[in-house]
Amino acid sequence: QVQLVESGGGLVQAGGSLRLSCAASGRTVRSRALGWFRQAPGKEREFVAVITWRGDSTSYADSVKGRFTISRDNAKNTALLQMNSLTPEDTAVYYCAADKYVYRDTYNYPAPAEYSAWGQGTQVTVSP
């Protein structure tokens, strides 16, 4: 069973940076793609970024492309989300998620239903 714990959220001014960390545990976590999602008050959970289980490919939502970078360290069972040039529109609870299948290279990664394990979330607040 995969378990995920996010950390690194906080309050930052617009234009600032934060780095989120996702500590993953479980026998198969290294074989699963890891994604980041976010959910703002009154809005649906939305895809932010994903990295393949090998760590050799990444994809981003258009809204964060060029500002956010996802990475993973399988030796440490950790996924990171480096967020730069933050804007108030980035304010949300950020969640780490693990692919519900192992060894998948292609799938409908923006869909929350494709993930079977979720962390508890970490709050990111960007002030104007």
BADREN-755923 format. One record per atom (N, C-alpha, C): x, y, z; residue number from 1; residue in one letter. Coordinates in steps of 0.1 Angstrom, whole numbers, m for minus. Example, Ala and Ser with C-alpha at 12.3 -4.5 7.8 and 13.67 -1.06 7.14 Angstrom:
(r (132; m57; 78); 1; 'A')
(r (123; m45; 78); 1; 'A')
(r (132; m33; 78); 1; 'A')
(r (128; m22; 71); 2; 'S')
(r (137; m11; 71); 2; 'S')
(r (129; 0; 79); 2; 'S')
This chain:
(r (9; m12; 0); 1; 'Q')
(r (0; 0; 0); 1; 'Q')
(r (9; 12; 0); 1; 'Q')
(r (6; 22; m9); 2; 'V')
(r (14; 34; m10); 2; 'V')
(r (8; 45; m1); 2; 'V')
(r (17; 51; 6); 3; 'Q')
(r (13; 62; 15); 3; 'Q')
(r (21; 75; 11); 3; 'Q')
(r (15; 86; 11); 4; 'L')
(r (21; 98; 7); 4; 'L')
(r (19; 109; 17); 4; 'L')
(r (29; 117; 20); 5; 'V')
(r (29; 128; 29); 5; 'V')
(r (35; 140; 23); 5; 'V')
(r (27; 151; 21); 6; 'E')
(r (32; 163; 16); 6; 'E')
(r (38; 173; 27); 6; 'E')
(r (47; 181; 23); 7; 'S')
(r (52; 192; 32); 7; 'S')
(r (57; 203; 23); 7; 'S')
(r (60; 214; 30); 8; 'G')
(r (66; 225; 23); 8; 'G')
(r (57; 237; 19); 8; 'G')
(r (44; 235; 22); 9; 'G')
(r (35; 246; 19); 9; 'G')
(r (37; 258; 28); 9; 'G')
(r (31; 269; 25); 10; 'G')
(r (32; 281; 34); 10; 'G')
(r (26; 293; 27); 10; 'G')
(r (30; 304; 33); 11; 'L')
(r (25; 317; 28); 11; 'L')
(r (37; 324; 21); 11; 'L')
(r (35; 329; 9); 12; 'V')
(r (46; 335; 2); 12; 'V')
(r (40; 347; m6); 12; 'V')
(r (48; 357; m9); 13; 'Q')
(r (43; 369; m17); 13; 'Q')
(r (44; 365; m32); 13; 'Q')
(r (35; 372; m39); 14; 'A')
(r (35; 370; m54); 14; 'A')
(r (50; 372; m59); 14; 'A')
(r (53; 364; m68); 15; 'G')
(r (67; 364; m74); 15; 'G')
(r (77; 355; m66); 15; 'G')
(r (73; 350; m55); 16; 'G')
(r (82; 342; m47); 16; 'G')
(r (81; 327; m51); 16; 'G')
(r (88; 319; m44); 17; 'S')
(r (90; 305; m47); 17; 'S')
(r (87; 296; m35); 17; 'S')
(r (83; 284; m37); 18; 'L')
(r (82; 274; m27); 18; 'L')
(r (86; 261; m33); 18; 'L')
(r (90; 252; m24); 19; 'R')
(r (93; 238; m29); 19; 'R')
(r (85; 229; m21); 19; 'R')
(r (76; 221; m27); 20; 'L')
(r (68; 211; m20); 20; 'L')
(r (76; 198; m21); 20; 'L')
(r (74; 190; m11); 21; 'S')
(r (80; 177; m10); 21; 'S')
(r (69; 166; m7); 21; 'S')
(r (70; 155; m14); 22; 'C')
(r (61; 144; m11); 22; 'C')
(r (69; 132; m7); 22; 'C')
(r (68; 128; 5); 23; 'A')
(r (75; 116; 10); 23; 'A')
(r (66; 104; 8); 23; 'A')
(r (71; 94; 0); 24; 'A')
(r (63; 83; m4); 24; 'A')
(r (68; 70; 3); 24; 'A')
(r (59; 61; 7); 25; 'S')
(r (63; 48; 12); 25; 'S')
(r (54; 38; 6); 25; 'S')
(r (59; 25; 6); 26; 'G')
(r (52; 14; 0); 26; 'G')
(r (61; 7; m9); 26; 'G')
(r (59; m6; m10); 27; 'R')
(r (68; m15; m18); 27; 'R')
(r (68; m11; m33); 27; 'R')
(r (57; m6; m38); 28; 'T')
(r (56; m4; m52); 28; 'T')
(r (57; 11; m57); 28; 'T')
(r (60; 20; m47); 29; 'V')
(r (59; 34; m51); 29; 'V')
(r (69; 38; m61); 29; 'V')
(r (81; 31; m62); 30; 'R')
(r (91; 34; m72); 30; 'R')
(r (86; 30; m86); 30; 'R')
(r (76; 22; m86); 31; 'S')
(r (71; 17; m99); 31; 'S')
(r (59; 25; m104); 31; 'S')
(r (56; 35; m97); 32; 'R')
(r (44; 43; m101); 32; 'R')
(r (47; 57; m104); 32; 'R')
(r (40; 62; m114); 33; 'A')
(r (41; 77; m117); 33; 'A')
(r (35; 85; m105); 33; 'A')
(r (41; 96; m103); 34; 'L')
(r (36; 105; m92); 34; 'L')
(r (32; 118; m98); 34; 'L')
(r (21; 123; m93); 35; 'G')
(r (15; 135; m98); 35; 'G')
(r (12; 145; m87); 35; 'G')
(r (11; 158; m91); 36; 'W')
(r (7; 168; m81); 36; 'W')
(r (m6; 174; m87); 36; 'W')
(r (m15; 176; m77); 37; 'F')
(r (m28; 182; m80); 37; 'F')
(r (m30; 194; m70); 37; 'F')
(r (m40; 202; m73); 38; 'R')
(r (m43; 213; m64); 38; 'R')
(r (m58; 216; m64); 38; 'R')
(r (m62; 221; m53); 39; 'Q')
(r (m77; 224; m52); 39; 'Q')
(r (m78; 237; m44); 39; 'Q')
(r (m84; 247; m51); 40; 'A')
(r (m87; 259; m45); 40; 'A')
(r (m101; 259; m39); 40; 'A')
(r (m104; 268; m30); 41; 'P')
(r (m118; 268; m24); 41; 'P')
(r (m129; 270; m35); 41; 'P')
(r (m139; 261; m34); 42; 'G')
(r (m150; 262; m44); 42; 'G')
(r (m147; 257; m57); 42; 'G')
(r (m135; 251; m59); 43; 'K')
(r (m131; 246; m73); 43; 'K')
(r (m128; 232; m72); 43; 'K')
(r (m129; 225; m84); 44; 'E')
(r (m125; 211; m85); 44; 'E')
(r (m110; 209; m84); 44; 'E')
(r (m107; 197; m80); 45; 'R')
(r (m92; 194; m80); 45; 'R')
(r (m87; 194; m94); 45; 'R')
(r (m76; 200; m96); 46; 'E')
(r (m70; 201; m109); 46; 'E')
(r (m56; 196; m110); 46; 'E')
(r (m52; 191; m121); 47; 'F')
(r (m39; 185; m124); 47; 'F')
(r (m29; 197; m125); 47; 'F')
(r (m17; 194; m119); 48; 'V')
(r (m6; 204; m119); 48; 'V')
(r (6; 198; m127); 48; 'V')
(r (10; 186; m123); 49; 'A')
(r (22; 181; m130); 49; 'A')
(r (23; 166; m127); 49; 'A')
(r (30; 159; m135); 50; 'V')
(r (32; 144; m133); 50; 'V')
(r (46; 140; m138); 50; 'V')
(r (52; 130; m132); 51; 'I')
(r (65; 125; m136); 51; 'I')
(r (63; 110; m136); 51; 'I')
(r (69; 104; m147); 52; 'T')
(r (68; 89; m149); 52; 'T')
(r (76; 82; m138); 52; 'T')
(r (73; 69; m137); 53; 'W')
(r (79; 61; m126); 53; 'W')
(r (94; 60; m128); 53; 'W')
(r (99; 61; m141); 54; 'R')
(r (113; 61; m143); 54; 'R')
(r (119; 75; m140); 54; 'R')
(r (111; 85; m140); 55; 'G')
(r (116; 98; m138); 55; 'G')
(r (121; 105; m151); 55; 'G')
(r (118; 99; m163); 56; 'D')
(r (124; 103; m175); 56; 'D')
(r (115; 112; m183); 56; 'D')
(r (103; 114; m179); 57; 'S')
(r (93; 123; m186); 57; 'S')
(r (84; 130; m176); 57; 'S')
(r (81; 142; m180); 58; 'T')
(r (72; 150; m171); 58; 'T')
(r (62; 158; m180); 58; 'T')
(r (51; 161; m174); 59; 'S')
(r (41; 169; m181); 59; 'S')
(r (35; 179; m171); 59; 'S')
(r (30; 190; m176); 60; 'Y')
(r (25; 201; m168); 60; 'Y')
(r (12; 207; m173); 60; 'Y')
(r (4; 212; m164); 61; 'A')
(r (m7; 220; m168); 61; 'A')
(r (m2; 233; m175); 61; 'A')
(r (m10; 238; m184); 62; 'D')
(r (m5; 250; m191); 62; 'D')
(r (m4; 261; m182); 62; 'D')
(r (m12; 262; m171); 63; 'S')
(r (m11; 273; m162); 63; 'S')
(r (2; 274; m154); 63; 'S')
(r (9; 263; m153); 64; 'V')
(r (21; 263; m145); 64; 'V')
(r (34; 260; m153); 64; 'V')
(r (32; 257; m166); 65; 'K')
(r (43; 254; m175); 65; 'K')
(r (53; 266; m175); 65; 'K')
(r (66; 262; m173); 66; 'G')
(r (76; 273; m173); 66; 'G')
(r (79; 279; m160); 66; 'G')
(r (70; 276; m150); 67; 'R')
(r (72; 281; m136); 67; 'R')
(r (74; 270; m126); 67; 'R')
(r (68; 259; m128); 68; 'F')
(r (69; 248; m119); 68; 'F')
(r (77; 237; m125); 68; 'F')
(r (84; 229; m116); 69; 'T')
(r (93; 218; m120); 69; 'T')
(r (90; 206; m111); 69; 'T')
(r (87; 195; m117); 70; 'I')
(r (85; 183; m109); 70; 'I')
(r (97; 174; m110); 70; 'I')
(r (101; 167; m100); 71; 'S')
(r (112; 158; m100); 71; 'S')
(r (110; 147; m90); 71; 'S')
(r (118; 137; m91); 72; 'R')
(r (117; 126; m81); 72; 'R')
(r (130; 120; m78); 72; 'R')
(r (132; 115; m66); 73; 'D')
(r (144; 108; m62); 73; 'D')
(r (140; 94; m57); 73; 'D')
(r (141; 84; m66); 74; 'N')
(r (136; 71; m62); 74; 'N')
(r (144; 65; m51); 74; 'N')
(r (156; 69; m50); 75; 'A')
(r (165; 63; m39); 75; 'A')
(r (159; 68; m25); 75; 'A')
(r (153; 80; m25); 76; 'K')
(r (148; 85; m13); 76; 'K')
(r (132; 85; m12); 76; 'K')
(r (126; 79; m23); 77; 'N')
(r (112; 78; m23); 77; 'N')
(r (105; 92; m21); 77; 'N')
(r (110; 101; m29); 78; 'T')
(r (106; 115; m27); 78; 'T')
(r (102; 121; m40); 78; 'T')
(r (92; 129; m41); 79; 'A')
(r (89; 137; m53); 79; 'A')
(r (88; 152; m48); 79; 'A')
(r (93; 160; m57); 80; 'L')
(r (94; 174; m54); 80; 'L')
(r (86; 182; m64); 80; 'L')
(r (81; 194; m60); 81; 'L')
(r (75; 203; m69); 81; 'L')
(r (81; 217; m66); 81; 'L')
(r (90; 222; m74); 82; 'Q')
(r (96; 235; m73); 82; 'Q')
(r (86; 245; m80); 82; 'Q')
(r (82; 255; m72); 83; 'M')
(r (72; 264; m78); 83; 'M')
(r (79; 278; m77); 83; 'M')
(r (80; 284; m89); 84; 'N')
(r (86; 298; m90); 84; 'N')
(r (76; 307; m96); 84; 'N')
(r (79; 320; m94); 85; 'S')
(r (70; 331; m100); 85; 'S')
(r (56; 329; m96); 85; 'S')
(r (53; 326; m83); 86; 'L')
(r (40; 323; m78); 86; 'L')
(r (31; 335; m79); 86; 'L')
(r (18; 333; m82); 87; 'T')
(r (8; 343; m83); 87; 'T')
(r (m3; 339; m73); 87; 'T')
(r (m12; 349; m70); 88; 'P')
(r (m23; 346; m61); 88; 'P')
(r (m32; 334; m67); 88; 'P')
(r (m32; 333; m80); 89; 'E')
(r (m40; 322; m86); 89; 'E')
(r (m35; 308; m83); 89; 'E')
(r (m23; 307; m78); 90; 'D')
(r (m17; 295; m74); 90; 'D')
(r (m21; 290; m60); 90; 'D')
(r (m28; 299; m53); 91; 'T')
(r (m33; 296; m39); 91; 'T')
(r (m42; 284; m40); 91; 'T')
(r (m39; 274; m32); 92; 'A')
(r (m47; 261; m32); 92; 'A')
(r (m41; 251; m22); 92; 'A')
(r (m48; 241; m19); 93; 'V')
(r (m42; 229; m12); 93; 'V')
(r (m36; 220; m23); 93; 'V')
(r (m23; 217; m21); 94; 'Y')
(r (m16; 209; m31); 94; 'Y')
(r (m15; 194; m26); 94; 'Y')
(r (m18; 185; m35); 95; 'Y')
(r (m18; 171; m32); 95; 'Y')
(r (m8; 163; m40); 95; 'Y')
(r (m2; 154; m34); 96; 'C')
(r (6; 144; m42); 96; 'C')
(r (m2; 132; m44); 96; 'C')
(r (0; 125; m55); 97; 'A')
(r (m8; 113; m58); 97; 'A')
(r (0; 103; m66); 97; 'A')
(r (m3; 90; m64); 98; 'A')
(r (4; 79; m70); 98; 'A')
(r (m5; 72; m80); 98; 'A')
(r (0; 69; m92); 99; 'D')
(r (m7; 62; m102); 99; 'D')
(r (m13; 49; m97); 99; 'D')
(r (m25; 46; m101); 100; 'K')
(r (m31; 34; m95); 100; 'K')
(r (m26; 21; m101); 100; 'K')
(r (m18; 22; m112); 101; 'Y')
(r (m11; 10; m118); 101; 'Y')
(r (4; 12; m118); 101; 'Y')
(r (11; 1; m118); 102; 'V')
(r (25; 2; m118); 102; 'V')
(r (30; 2; m133); 102; 'V')
(r (42; 7; m135); 103; 'Y')
(r (49; 7; m148); 103; 'Y')
(r (41; 12; m160); 103; 'Y')
(r (32; 22; m157); 104; 'R')
(r (25; 28; m168); 104; 'R')
(r (34; 40; m173); 104; 'R')
(r (35; 41; m186); 105; 'D')
(r (42; 52; m192); 105; 'D')
(r (33; 62; m198); 105; 'D')
(r (21; 58; m203); 106; 'T')
(r (11; 67; m209); 106; 'T')
(r (m2; 63; m203); 106; 'T')
(r (m10; 73; m199); 107; 'Y')
(r (m23; 72; m194); 107; 'Y')
(r (m29; 86; m193); 107; 'Y')
(r (m41; 87; m189); 108; 'N')
(r (m48; 99; m188); 108; 'N')
(r (m44; 106; m175); 108; 'N')
(r (m32; 111; m174); 109; 'Y')
(r (m26; 115; m162); 109; 'Y')
(r (m33; 127; m156); 109; 'Y')
(r (m40; 136; m163); 110; 'P')
(r (m47; 147; m156); 110; 'P')
(r (m59; 143; m148); 110; 'P')
(r (m64; 131; m150); 111; 'A')
(r (m76; 126; m144); 111; 'A')
(r (m74; 121; m130); 111; 'A')
(r (m80; 127; m119); 112; 'P')
(r (m78; 122; m106); 112; 'P')
(r (m81; 108; m104); 112; 'P')
(r (m91; 103; m112); 113; 'A')
(r (m95; 89; m110); 113; 'A')
(r (m84; 79; m114); 113; 'A')
(r (m73; 83; m120); 114; 'E')
(r (m62; 75; m124); 114; 'E')
(r (m52; 73; m113); 114; 'E')
(r (m55; 78; m101); 115; 'Y')
(r (m46; 78; m90); 115; 'Y')
(r (m53; 71; m78); 115; 'Y')
(r (m46; 62; m72); 116; 'S')
(r (m52; 54; m61); 116; 'S')
(r (m47; 58; m47); 116; 'S')
(r (m37; 66; m46); 117; 'A')
(r (m32; 70; m33); 117; 'A')
(r (m30; 85; m33); 117; 'A')
(r (m34; 91; m22); 118; 'W')
(r (m33; 106; m21); 118; 'W')
(r (m28; 110; m7); 118; 'W')
(r (m20; 121; m7); 119; 'G')
(r (m16; 126; 5); 119; 'G')
(r (m27; 134; 12); 119; 'G')
(r (m24; 140; 23); 120; 'Q')
(r (m34; 148; 30); 120; 'Q')
(r (m34; 162; 25); 120; 'Q')
(r (m24; 166; 18); 121; 'G')
(r (m24; 180; 12); 121; 'G')
(r (m16; 190; 20); 121; 'G')
(r (m11; 200; 14); 122; 'T')
(r (m4; 211; 20); 122; 'T')
(r (m8; 224; 14); 122; 'T')
(r (m11; 233; 23); 123; 'Q')
(r (m17; 246; 19); 123; 'Q')
(r (m6; 255; 13); 123; 'Q')
(r (m9; 261; 2); 124; 'V')
(r (0; 271; m4); 124; 'V')
(r (m9; 284; m6); 124; 'V')
(r (m4; 295; 0); 125; 'T')
(r (m11; 307; 0); 125; 'T')
(r (m2; 318; m6); 125; 'T')
(r (m6; 324; m17); 126; 'V')
(r (2; 335; m23); 126; 'V')
(r (m5; 348; m22); 126; 'V')
(r (2; 357; m15); 127; 'S')
(r (m4; 370; m13); 127; 'S')
(r (0; 380; m24); 127; 'S')
(r (m9; 390; m27); 128; 'P')
(r (m6; 399; m38); 128; 'P')
(r (6; 407; m36); 128; 'P')
